[in-house]
Amino acid sequence: MSVLVDLHQSYGQTNPSYLDLQGPKEIDGKSKRSGPSSRPMSKSGIARKTSPIAERARVLREAMDYDTSNAFAAFLGVSPQRWNNIETGLPLSNQMAFLLVQKVPGLTLDWLYFGKADGLPLELARRLGELGPGQSSKTRP
């Protein structure tokens, strides 16, 4: 026990900031607080741009006529949190991508990952908004 106390005391002597982690810091004559409470969080939360894959995941869910992410997660057989993570921008795992391709007839990995609608069946492409109602795959610009 005394070895630990000695070690703690000797480290504190060689590194004075080690013992002063909680108090305000002074930089350029101004008092600064450090740590998690240094800045207030915004009331709207963290603003981040939605990734293209997350946007396509949401479009896919809506094209499959699921109003809620919970209902779509149940259709896929995954937890609502797992599907919500994808819709909010966390990476789409290969396992989830393959599951989507298995569960949604005609869906391609090219559309999920890159937004390429070339291999999608005509009806699915229309439902996903890749083609207008009167367009065929050959008339797409």
ZIDA-V448654 format. One record per helix or strand. SS is the DSSP state (helix for helix, strand for strand). FROM is the first residue (numbers start at 1). TO is the last residue. If there is no record, write none. Layout:
BEGIN
{{SS:FROM:TO} {SS:FROM:TO}}
END
This chain:
BEGIN
{{helix:2:14} {helix:16:18} {strand:25:27} {strand:30:32} {helix:36:38} {helix:52:63} {helix:69:76} {helix:80:87} {helix:94:103} {helix:109:114} {helix:122:127}}
END
